[in-house]
Amino acid sequence: MKWLALIFLGCCLTFSAWAQTDSLSFSFGKKEGQHRKTYVLTGKVTNKENGAPIEGVGVHVDGLFTGVSSDRFGTYYLQIEPGEHRVVFRHLANVPVFARVELYDHAVVNVEMVAKSYELEGVVVMSDEPDRNVRNPITGITKLTSAELRAIPAFLGEADIFKGLQLLPGVSSVGEGSSGINVRGAKTDQNLLLMNEALVLSSNHALGFLSGFNADVTETFTLYKGNLPATFGGRAGSALNIQMRPGSKESWQGQVGAGTSNGKLLIEGPLKKDKASLIFGGRLSNVNWLLNQARDLDIQNSKLNFYDGYVGLNWELDKGHVLEANTLLTGDEFQFSDQFGYDWANRISSLRYRGILSEHISVTGLLADGNFDNAFFDPEGADAARVENGMRYQQGKFSATWANEDLALTGGLEGVFYKGKPERMSPFNAESSVQEEQVGKERGVELSGFLSLEYELGKSTGFVAGLRYSSYSQLGPDTVYLYNENAPISADEIIGETVFPSGKIKSYSGLEPRFSLRQNINPTLSVKLSYARLFQYIQSVSNTFGPTPIDLWQLSTTYIPPQRSDNFSLGFFKNSKDNQWEYSIDAFYRMSQNQVEYRDFAQIFLNPHLETELVFGDGQAYGAEFMIKKNLGLVTGWLAYTYSRSFFTSQSEFEEEQINGNEKFPSNYDKPHEVNFILSRKMYPRGLFNLSVNYSTGRPVSAVNASYILNGGLVVPDYSVRNKYRIPDYFRVDLSYTVEKVFSKKGDSLNFGIYNLLGRKNAYSVFWKKDGDSQQLRPYRLAILGSIFPSITYSIQFGGGDE
């Protein structure tokens, strides 16, 4: 019987392959007559379900030793001799497509691919092509899909992009309860955050425990750690481009979910079948019941609410011409008992056109508008007040690409206009004695032009070079204070002021060269080298340990110069066993100028001369990333270790503008050692078990060396130099189990998770307070999440046609 089953299976596979081979057949031109030496075969590869282009599809012709891959628009380009050919389209996540093509003229063959139907996949962190980590000429690229992200154990069961990225080498955060990520020793505001290439200034929920990007409406996340393409700029560290998912063009469908932290809804479908689609995804928080379970009365009387909504329209105007309209809305409100609170809102809207003008030329045009508002408030007492600030900005970008089989040229222009909103303090209620106060903020415009070249020198060498020229101008109206030239910049040294009602106040500009080289030692081993210079004209200002919702976005001014960084990286990348295993070592070094730190007890908000509270100096970051990954099989996952150091050195000759006497000291986010272990195990028929283990060195803090008691019992602390000590090391274990098709054959899933399985009280910070009646200051550990957090999430799909 076993032999009969094997014979039957072999016949089925043979028939399937034969059917696939003949499933597509094309004929172009006439066989008779004279023909050119070669003809062009081009086209676009898309997802059959939603019409989205598929990047990284391998296109090969039987009998030829060369092949190409589809670009980010899904477009491929081949030059082959006339005749009858068998063309194969292969992609890791899709069923291969085979086509017979009789080619006696230039031809266009568009192909639709169907996703492989796995019940549940393990955590597969791969590029679009299984060997792209070896073949891609740019080092330091990390790509995740929303499906891979959802397989990682998450806080309160909600998949989150920033928390997922922190499990990869070179990416960390200050600690639990802080938003943003630190990439290769860079500050969080040195990360360029993009949604479909539209600029996003801030996106976080629940005091940084979640981001504003719902995994249900996102498609891929690409993080550039080592070398940014010349098309990206404006930040001195890294770039994270979040690609949003187009809605289905085939049928109306959706998903409803409810979990420990939120409820959510997803709806998508065709406005015009095969032409235009709409997608909507929204989330609403559901965490206040958890606060009510706490024993602490202050926590019981606290509240935390958040929401986000995304609407996307995808319209295929014609073959190869797509128009996209997107809007993301996020908002939060947090209040801790009757003591303090925050609220903030963010909106990003964009309109993007992508078109293929000919077999060699494609263009992209983008218009975007963003608005960010935030506030913090003190709700009780005579000093009850509310302080607000924000930023409004518009962005425009155009790029064009010319490409053939070996060479791609991309050029374009980009501009961003920033308009800071006035900082405003107002009384919180009628009982408050606070007087209204307002401080105006700056306006500025950033303009850039870029050109990049990507060239394949045979099979073993890849080369990418780019040049970006950026310029920035601060615009009026504004008041520029004049300071004594022979003294530090401080409020006491103001000797006058100049009022600019309009026009340019101060300008900066610079060239930003980019370079990356890949050399294959053999087909499974390559070495990569890269360099990039980056300028940053806007930065987040905060006097807290980590970025908070009320951070102030500050433009460059006469006294606040732009940051500049020079980034180097060198890496070795190895695959084995048909790309099932990946190994990588990637070393990096970054030098930064005009990096910002803060004077002790800095007054950041409602300060018309903010430069008097800032310290400027040089930053230095270096380290290495080590990673072992298993991509395929019942058990998948990775082990990542990062060694990373980050330092700051002030440069002023005046003692008031120095930190630690101009001696080098570790930055707030300097965490030398970090280890992440992720394991994913398929549990047939429909289960998936996931485990994550995280360890990192504690971050630096300034500590109290001694304390003195003055007459009257006043305790005066004597602090150490900046960041001399460290908080305890961080260690956390999470696990989750997901089951699909639990109650519905249409499609549902049930996820059980435990965050912080060991209940470890990991320190976010250490503070000092009096120890009873002894009048001595004692250190106390502040743990944001100091207990086990179980979660359960259920979601069910609807629509989408019959089974």
C-alpha positions in Angstrom: 0.0 0.0 0.0 2.9 2.4 0.8 4.3 1.8 -2.7 0.9 2.4 -4.3 0.6 5.7 -2.3 4.1 6.8 -3.4 3.3 6.0 -7.1 0.0 7.8 -6.8 1.7 10.9 -5.2 4.4 10.8 -7.9 1.8 10.8 -10.6 0.0 13.7 -9.0 3.2 15.7 -8.7 4.1 14.9 -12.3 0.6 15.9 -13.5 0.8 19.1 -11.4 4.2 20.0 -12.9 3.0 19.3 -16.4 -0.1 21.3 -15.9 1.9 24.2 -14.5 4.3 24.1 -17.4 1.5 24.5 -19.9 -0.7 26.8 -17.8 0.6 29.9 -19.5 1.5 30.1 -23.2 2.3 33.2 -25.2 3.3 33.9 -28.8 4.7 37.2 -30.1 5.6 38.0 -33.7 6.1 35.6 -36.6 8.6 32.9 -36.9 9.1 33.4 -40.6 11.4 36.2 -41.8 14.5 37.9 -40.5 14.9 38.6 -36.8 17.0 40.7 -34.5 19.8 39.1 -32.4 17.8 39.6 -29.2 14.4 40.7 -28.2 13.1 42.3 -24.9 10.8 40.4 -22.6 9.4 42.5 -19.8 6.4 42.7 -17.6 5.1 42.9 -14.0 4.7 40.3 -11.3 1.8 40.9 -8.9 0.0 39.1 -6.1 -3.2 37.5 -7.5 -5.1 38.2 -4.4 -4.6 41.9 -4.0 -2.7 43.0 -7.1 0.3 44.2 -5.1 3.7 44.1 -6.9 6.1 41.4 -5.8 9.7 42.3 -5.4 12.5 39.8 -5.6 10.8 37.3 -8.0 13.5 35.2 -9.7 12.9 35.1 -13.5 14.9 32.5 -15.4 14.9 31.1 -18.9 15.6 27.3 -19.2 18.9 26.7 -21.0 20.3 30.1 -20.1 22.7 30.7 -17.1 21.5 34.2 -16.4 18.4 35.4 -14.7 17.0 38.6 -13.2 14.9 39.6 -10.2 11.8 41.8 -10.2 12.3 45.3 -8.7 10.2 47.0 -6.0 7.5 47.7 -8.6 7.4 44.0 -9.5 8.9 44.7 -12.9 11.4 42.5 -14.6 13.5 42.9 -17.8 15.2 40.2 -20.0 17.0 40.3 -23.3 16.9 36.8 -25.0 17.3 35.4 -28.4 14.3 34.7 -30.6 12.7 31.3 -30.4 10.6 29.2 -28.1 11.5 29.4 -24.4 10.3 28.1 -21.1 10.3 31.0 -18.5 10.2 30.2 -14.8 9.0 32.7 -12.1 10.0 31.7 -8.6 9.5 33.3 -5.2 10.0 32.0 -1.7 6.5 32.8 -0.5 4.5 32.0 -3.7 3.7 29.1 -6.0 6.1 29.1 -9.0 4.8 30.0 -12.4 5.9 28.4 -15.7 5.3 29.9 -19.1 6.0 28.9 -22.7 6.9 31.9 -24.7 7.4 32.0 -28.5 9.4 35.2 -28.9 9.9 36.8 -32.3 9.3 40.4 -31.3 9.5 42.6 -28.2 6.9 41.3 -25.6 5.2 42.1 -22.4 4.2 39.2 -20.1 2.5 40.1 -16.9 2.3 37.3 -14.3 0.1 36.8 -11.2 1.4 34.6 -8.4 -0.5 32.8 -5.7 0.8 32.6 -2.1 1.8 29.2 -0.8 -1.0 27.8 1.4 0.6 27.0 4.7 -1.6 26.6 7.7 1.0 28.4 10.0 4.5 29.4 9.2 7.3 29.7 11.7 9.2 32.9 12.2 11.1 33.2 8.9 13.2 36.4 8.9 14.4 36.4 5.3 14.8 38.7 2.4 12.5 38.4 -0.6 15.0 36.0 -2.2 16.4 33.2 0.0 20.0 34.3 -0.7 19.5 38.0 -0.8 21.4 38.5 2.4 24.5 37.2 0.5 23.7 38.9 -2.8 22.4 42.3 -1.8 25.2 44.9 -2.2 23.9 47.0 0.7 24.8 45.9 4.2 22.7 46.3 7.3 19.3 45.7 5.8 16.6 44.0 7.9 13.2 43.1 6.4 10.2 41.7 8.2 6.6 41.0 7.1 3.5 41.5 9.2 2.9 37.7 9.1 6.4 37.1 10.6 5.8 39.8 13.2 2.6 38.3 14.4 4.4 35.0 15.2 6.7 36.7 17.8 5.5 36.7 21.4 4.2 40.2 22.2 3.1 42.4 25.1 -0.6 41.8 25.8 -0.7 39.7 22.6 -0.6 42.6 20.2 2.1 42.3 17.4 4.2 45.5 17.2 6.8 46.5 14.7 9.2 48.3 17.1 9.1 45.5 19.7 9.7 43.0 16.9 12.7 44.9 15.5 14.2 45.1 19.0 14.7 41.3 18.8 17.1 41.7 15.9 20.8 42.5 16.1 21.8 46.2 16.3 18.3 47.4 17.5 17.5 48.2 21.1 15.6 50.6 23.3 16.2 52.5 26.5 13.7 50.2 28.4 10.1 49.2 28.9 7.8 52.2 28.7 9.9 54.2 26.2 8.9 54.8 22.6 11.2 54.5 19.5 14.2 52.3 18.9 18.0 52.9 19.1 19.8 51.5 16.0 23.5 50.9 16.2 24.0 53.3 19.1 22.0 56.2 17.6 19.4 58.3 19.3 15.8 57.6 18.6 15.3 60.8 16.8 18.1 59.9 14.4 15.8 57.2 12.8 14.0 58.2 9.7 10.4 56.8 10.0 8.4 56.5 6.7 5.0 55.2 5.8 5.0 54.4 2.0 7.9 56.9 1.8 5.8 59.6 3.6 7.5 61.2 6.6 6.2 60.2 10.1 7.4 62.3 13.0 5.9 60.3 15.9 3.9 57.1 16.3 3.5 55.4 19.6 0.8 54.1 21.9 0.5 53.3 25.6 3.6 55.2 26.7 5.7 53.4 24.1 4.5 49.8 24.7 2.9 49.8 21.3 3.4 51.7 18.0 0.6 53.3 16.0 1.1 50.9 13.1 -1.5 48.1 13.1 0.1 44.9 11.8 -3.1 44.0 10.0 -2.8 46.8 7.5 1.0 46.7 7.1 2.9 44.5 4.6 6.6 44.8 5.1 9.1 46.7 7.3 12.5 47.5 5.9 15.1 48.8 8.2 18.3 50.3 6.8 20.9 50.2 9.5 24.2 50.4 7.7 23.8 52.4 4.5 20.8 54.4 3.5 19.9 54.6 -0.2 20.4 58.1 -1.6 16.6 58.4 -2.0 16.3 58.6 1.8 17.7 61.4 4.0 17.0 63.9 6.8 18.2 61.7 9.7 21.7 60.9 11.0 21.2 57.3 11.9 18.9 54.8 10.2 15.8 54.6 8.0 12.7 52.5 8.6 10.2 52.3 5.6 6.9 50.8 6.5 5.0 49.5 3.4 1.2 49.5 3.9 -0.9 46.7 2.4 -3.2 47.4 -0.5 -6.8 46.1 -0.2 -8.1 43.0 -2.0 -9.2 43.7 -5.6 -11.0 40.4 -5.8 -13.7 40.3 -3.0 -14.9 42.1 0.1 -13.5 40.5 3.3 -12.5 41.4 6.7 -11.5 40.4 10.2 -12.7 41.2 13.7 -10.5 40.7 16.8 -10.6 41.2 20.5 -7.8 40.8 23.0 -6.4 41.8 26.3 -5.2 45.2 25.2 -7.6 46.3 22.4 -10.4 45.4 19.9 -9.8 45.8 16.2 -11.6 45.7 12.9 -10.3 45.2 9.3 -12.3 45.6 6.1 -11.0 45.5 2.6 -12.4 44.9 -0.9 -12.7 46.1 -4.5 -14.3 49.5 -5.3 -14.0 48.3 -8.9 -12.9 44.7 -9.4 -9.4 44.2 -10.5 -8.9 48.0 -10.7 -9.5 49.8 -7.4 -9.5 48.6 -3.8 -10.1 50.0 -0.3 -8.7 48.9 3.0 -9.6 50.1 6.5 -8.1 49.0 9.8 -8.8 50.3 13.2 -7.9 49.6 16.8 -9.5 50.8 20.1 -7.8 50.3 23.5 -9.2 48.0 26.2 -6.7 48.2 29.0 -8.3 50.2 31.8 -9.8 47.1 33.3 -6.3 45.9 33.9 -5.5 49.1 35.8 -8.5 48.5 38.0 -7.1 45.2 39.1 -4.0 46.8 40.7 -3.7 47.0 44.5 -2.3 50.6 44.3 -5.1 53.2 44.6 -3.2 55.6 42.3 -3.0 53.0 39.5 -6.7 52.1 40.1 -7.6 55.8 39.5 -5.5 56.1 36.4 -6.7 55.7 32.8 -5.1 54.9 29.5 -6.9 55.1 26.2 -5.6 54.9 22.6 -6.9 54.5 19.1 -5.6 54.3 15.5 -7.2 54.1 12.1 -5.8 53.6 8.6 -7.6 54.0 5.3 -5.9 53.1 2.0 -7.0 53.4 -1.6 -5.2 51.6 -4.4 -6.3 52.4 -7.9 -4.7 50.9 -11.0 -5.2 53.6 -13.6 -3.8 51.5 -16.4 -1.3 48.7 -16.8 1.7 49.7 -14.8 0.2 52.9 -13.4 -1.0 52.9 -9.8 -2.4 55.7 -7.6 -2.4 55.3 -3.8 -4.1 57.5 -1.2 -3.4 56.8 2.5 -4.3 58.3 5.8 -3.1 57.2 9.3 -4.7 58.6 12.5 -3.4 57.8 16.0 -4.3 59.2 19.4 -3.6 58.6 23.1 -4.7 59.8 26.5 -3.0 58.9 29.7 -3.6 60.2 33.2 -1.9 58.9 36.4 -4.4 59.4 39.2 -4.8 63.1 39.9 -1.1 63.8 39.6 -0.2 64.2 35.9 -1.1 63.2 32.3 -0.4 63.3 28.6 -2.4 63.3 25.4 -1.3 63.4 21.8 -2.5 62.8 18.3 -0.9 62.2 15.0 -2.1 62.3 11.3 -0.3 61.4 8.1 -2.0 61.6 4.7 -0.3 60.9 1.4 -1.0 60.6 -2.3 1.5 58.5 -4.3 1.7 57.7 -8.0 3.9 54.8 -9.3 4.1 54.3 -13.0 6.1 52.3 -15.7 6.5 54.6 -18.6 8.5 52.2 -20.8 10.4 49.0 -20.7 13.3 50.8 -19.0 11.8 53.8 -17.1 9.6 54.0 -14.0 8.6 57.0 -11.9 7.3 57.7 -8.5 5.6 60.9 -7.2 4.6 61.6 -3.6 2.6 64.4 -1.8 2.1 64.1 1.9 0.8 66.2 4.8 1.4 65.5 8.5 0.2 67.0 11.7 1.4 66.1 15.2 -0.1 67.5 18.5 0.9 66.7 22.0 0.3 68.0 25.5 1.0 67.2 29.2 -1.1 68.5 32.1 -1.2 68.8 35.9 -4.9 68.4 36.8 -4.9 69.4 40.5 -4.2 72.4 42.7 -3.6 76.1 42.2 -0.9 75.2 39.6 -3.1 73.0 37.5 -2.1 73.7 33.9 -1.9 72.3 30.4 1.1 72.7 28.1 0.7 72.1 24.3 3.1 71.9 21.3 3.2 70.3 17.9 4.4 70.3 14.3 2.8 70.6 10.9 4.6 69.7 7.8 4.2 69.1 4.0 6.3 66.8 1.9 6.8 66.4 -1.8 9.0 63.9 -3.6 9.6 62.8 -7.2 12.0 60.1 -8.4 12.7 58.3 -11.7 14.5 55.0 -12.4 16.1 53.8 -15.6 17.1 50.1 -15.4 18.2 47.2 -17.6 19.4 43.7 -16.6 22.7 44.9 -15.0 22.3 48.7 -14.3 19.8 50.9 -12.5 20.0 54.7 -12.3 17.6 56.6 -9.9 17.4 60.4 -9.5 14.9 62.7 -8.0 14.0 65.7 -5.8 12.5 66.0 -2.3 11.3 68.9 -0.2 9.8 69.2 3.3 8.2 72.4 4.8 8.1 72.4 8.6 5.9 74.7 10.7 6.3 74.4 14.4 3.2 75.1 16.5 3.5 77.6 19.3 4.1 76.2 22.8 1.1 77.2 24.9 0.4 77.0 28.6 -3.1 77.5 29.8 -5.0 76.9 33.1 -6.3 73.3 33.4 -9.6 74.3 35.1 -11.4 77.3 36.6 -9.7 76.9 40.0 -6.2 77.2 38.5 -4.2 80.4 39.1 -1.9 79.8 36.1 -1.7 82.6 33.6 -1.7 81.8 29.9 1.7 81.9 28.3 2.9 81.2 24.7 6.2 80.8 23.0 6.4 80.8 19.2 8.3 78.1 17.3 10.4 78.0 14.1 9.5 77.4 10.5 11.9 75.9 8.0 12.2 74.2 4.6 14.5 71.3 3.7 15.3 70.6 0.0 17.2 67.7 -1.4 18.3 66.2 -4.8 19.6 62.7 -5.2 21.2 60.4 -7.7 22.1 56.7 -7.2 23.6 54.0 -9.3 23.3 50.2 -8.8 25.5 48.0 -11.0 26.1 44.3 -11.1 29.6 43.5 -12.3 29.0 39.9 -13.2 27.8 37.3 -10.7 30.3 38.0 -8.0 30.4 41.8 -7.5 27.6 44.3 -6.8 28.1 48.0 -6.5 25.8 50.8 -5.2 26.8 54.5 -5.2 24.7 57.5 -4.4 25.0 61.2 -3.9 22.5 63.4 -2.1 22.7 67.2 -1.7 20.6 68.6 1.1 19.9 72.2 2.1 17.9 73.7 4.9 16.7 77.3 5.6 15.1 78.6 8.8 12.3 81.0 7.8 10.8 83.9 9.6 9.0 85.2 11.5 11.3 84.7 14.5 13.4 86.6 17.1 17.1 85.7 17.2 18.8 86.6 20.5 22.3 88.1 20.5 24.8 86.8 23.1 28.1 88.0 24.5 30.8 86.5 22.2 33.2 86.0 25.1 30.9 84.1 27.3 28.8 80.9 27.3 25.4 81.1 25.6 23.0 81.7 28.6 20.0 83.8 29.4 22.3 86.1 31.5 24.5 86.8 28.5 21.8 88.1 26.2 22.9 91.6 24.9 20.2 92.2 22.3 17.8 90.6 19.7 17.1 90.8 16.0 13.5 90.4 14.8 13.0 88.7 11.4 9.4 89.2 10.2 9.9 87.0 7.1 12.5 85.5 4.8 15.5 83.4 5.4 17.2 83.6 8.8 19.9 80.9 8.7 20.8 78.3 6.0 22.8 75.1 6.0 23.7 72.6 3.3 26.0 69.7 2.4 26.8 66.8 0.2 25.9 63.3 1.4 27.9 60.6 -0.5 26.8 57.0 -0.1 28.7 53.9 -1.2 28.3 50.1 -0.8 30.2 47.2 -2.3 29.5 43.5 -2.3 32.1 40.9 -3.3 31.1 37.2 -3.4 33.9 34.9 -2.3 31.7 32.0 -3.5 28.0 31.6 -4.3 27.2 31.3 -0.5 29.7 33.7 1.0 30.1 37.4 0.5 31.8 40.4 2.1 30.2 43.9 2.1 31.7 47.3 2.8 29.7 50.6 3.0 29.9 54.3 3.9 27.3 57.0 4.2 27.3 60.6 5.2 24.0 61.9 6.6 22.7 65.3 7.7 19.8 66.0 10.1 18.1 69.3 10.4 15.3 68.5 12.9 15.6 66.8 16.2 13.6 65.8 19.2 14.4 67.6 22.4 13.7 66.0 25.8 15.2 66.0 29.3 14.0 62.6 30.2 15.8 59.2 29.9 13.9 58.1 26.8 11.6 59.7 24.2 8.2 60.6 25.6 5.0 61.7 23.9 5.6 65.3 24.9 9.1 65.5 23.3 9.6 68.8 21.4 10.6 68.7 17.7 13.2 71.4 17.2 14.4 72.8 13.9 17.9 73.9 13.3 18.5 77.6 14.0 21.4 80.1 14.2 22.5 78.5 17.5 21.3 74.9 16.9 23.3 73.6 13.9 22.3 70.4 12.0 23.7 67.0 13.1 26.1 65.3 10.7 27.2 61.7 10.9 29.7 59.5 9.0 28.7 55.8 9.0 31.0 52.8 8.2 30.2 49.1 8.1 31.9 45.9 7.1 30.2 42.5 7.1 30.5 38.9 6.2 27.4 36.9 5.2 27.2 33.1 4.8 24.3 30.7 3.8 24.3 27.0 4.0 22.1 24.0 3.2 20.2 25.6 0.4 19.7 28.8 2.4 18.1 27.1 5.3 20.8 28.6 7.6 22.2 32.1 7.6 25.3 33.4 9.5 26.4 37.0 9.6 29.0 39.3 11.3 28.5 43.0 10.7 30.8 45.6 12.3 29.9 49.3 12.4 31.4 52.7 13.3 29.6 56.1 13.5 31.0 59.5 14.1 28.5 62.3 14.8 28.9 66.1 15.0 26.7 68.7 16.6 24.9 66.0 18.6 22.6 67.4 21.4 22.7 66.8 25.1 21.2 68.9 27.9 22.5 70.9 30.8 21.7 69.8 34.3 18.1 70.7 35.3 17.4 72.1 31.8 14.2 74.1 31.2 13.0 72.7 27.9 9.4 73.9 27.5 8.2 77.4 27.1 11.7 78.7 26.7 12.1 81.3 23.9 15.9 80.8 23.9 16.1 77.0 24.0 19.8 77.1 22.9 20.7 78.3 26.5 19.7 74.8 27.8 21.5 72.7 25.3 25.1 71.3 25.0 26.6 70.4 21.6 29.3 67.9 21.0 30.6 64.8 19.2 29.0 61.4 19.3 30.8 58.1 18.7 29.2 54.6 18.3 30.8 51.4 17.3 30.2 47.6 17.7 29.4 44.4 15.9 26.4 42.3 15.2 26.4 38.4 15.2 23.5 36.4 14.0 22.6 32.7 13.3 19.2 32.1 11.7 17.3 29.0 10.7 14.8 29.9 8.0 13.0 26.7 7.1 11.7 23.6 8.7 9.5 22.6 11.7 11.8 24.7 14.0 12.9 28.1 12.9 14.3 31.2 14.7 17.5 33.0 15.4 20.2 33.8 18.0 21.5 37.3 17.8 24.3 39.0 19.9 25.1 42.7 19.6 28.1 44.4 21.1 27.4 48.2 20.9 29.0 51.2 22.5 27.8 54.8 22.3 29.5 57.9 23.7 29.2 61.7 23.8 31.9 64.4 24.3 31.0 68.0 24.8 33.3 70.5 23.0 32.8 73.9 24.6 35.6 75.9 26.2 33.2 77.3 28.8 32.6 75.2 31.9 28.8 76.0 31.8 28.5 74.3 28.4 30.6 71.3 29.4 29.5 67.8 30.6 31.9 65.9 32.7 34.6 68.4 31.9 34.6 67.6 28.2 35.5 64.0 29.0 33.9 61.2 27.0 31.0 59.5 28.7 28.4 56.8 27.8 25.1 58.0 26.4 21.8 57.2 28.0 21.2 54.4 25.5 24.7 52.8 25.7 24.0 49.1 26.3 27.2 47.1 25.5 25.8 43.6 25.4 22.5 42.4 24.1 21.4 38.8 23.3 18.1 37.7 21.7 17.0 34.1 21.2 13.8 33.4 19.2 12.4 29.9 18.6 9.3 29.0 16.6 8.0 25.4 16.4 5.1 24.3 14.2 2.6 22.1 16.0 0.7 20.3 13.4 -2.0 20.5 12.2 -2.6 24.1 13.0 -0.5 25.2 16.0 2.5 27.4 16.4 4.6 27.7 19.6 7.0 30.7 20.0 9.6 31.5 22.6 11.8 34.5 23.1 14.6 35.2 25.6 16.1 38.7 25.9 19.1 39.9 27.8 20.8 43.3 27.8 23.3 45.3 29.9 21.6 48.0 32.0 21.8 51.5 30.7 23.9 54.3 32.3 22.6 56.6 35.1 23.9 59.4 37.3 23.8 58.4 40.9 23.9 60.0 44.3 27.5 59.7 45.8 26.6 61.2 49.1 24.0 63.5 50.8 24.3 66.3 53.3 21.9 67.5 55.9 21.8 71.2 56.3 20.3 73.2 59.2 16.6 72.7 59.3 16.9 69.1 58.1 17.2 69.9 54.4 18.8 67.0 52.6 21.1 68.0 49.7 22.3 65.2 47.3 25.7 65.1 45.7 25.4 63.5 42.3 28.1 61.7 40.4 29.4 62.8 37.0 27.0 62.2 34.1 26.2 58.5 33.5 28.9 57.1 35.8 26.9 54.0 37.0 24.4 51.5 35.5 21.1 50.1 36.4 20.8 46.3 36.8 20.9 44.1 33.7 17.7 43.3 31.8 16.4 39.7 31.4 13.0 38.6 30.1 11.3 35.4 28.8 8.1 35.4 26.7 6.1 32.7 25.1 3.0 32.3 23.0 0.9 29.6 21.4 -1.3 30.3 18.3 -4.0 28.0 16.9 -5.8 28.6 13.6 -9.2 27.5 12.4 -10.4 26.8 15.9 -14.1 27.4 15.4 -14.4 28.5 11.8 -13.3 26.9 8.6 -13.4 30.3 7.0 -10.5 31.4 9.1 -10.0 32.3 12.8 -7.1 32.3 15.2 -6.7 32.1 19.0 -3.5 33.3 20.6 -2.3 32.7 24.2 0.7 34.6 25.4 2.7 35.2 28.6 4.9 38.3 28.7 7.7 38.3 31.3 7.2 34.6 32.2 9.5 34.7 35.2 7.9 37.9 36.6 11.2 39.6 36.8 11.2 43.2 38.1 13.5 44.7 35.4 14.6 48.2 36.3 13.7 51.1 34.0 15.5 53.5 36.3 16.9 54.0 39.8 15.9 56.9 42.0 16.7 58.1 45.5 14.4 59.0 48.4 14.6 59.4 52.2 14.9 56.1 54.1 12.3 56.5 56.9 13.5 58.9 59.7 17.2 58.4 59.0 17.2 61.4 56.6 19.6 59.4 54.3 18.9 59.0 50.6 18.6 55.4 49.5 18.4 54.0 45.9 15.1 52.4 44.8 14.5 50.5 41.6 11.7 51.6 39.3 10.2 48.7 37.4 7.5 49.5 34.7 6.4 45.9 34.2 7.4 43.9 37.3 5.1 41.0 37.0 3.7 38.3 34.7 1.4 39.6 31.9 -0.8 36.9 30.4 -2.9 37.7 27.3 -5.5 36.1 25.0 -6.5 37.3 21.6 -9.1 35.9 19.2 -9.8 37.0 15.7 -12.1 35.8 13.0 -12.3 36.4 9.3 -15.4 37.1 7.2 -16.2 37.5 3.5 -13.7 36.7 0.8 -16.0 34.4 -1.2 -16.8 30.7 -0.7 -14.5 28.1 0.6 
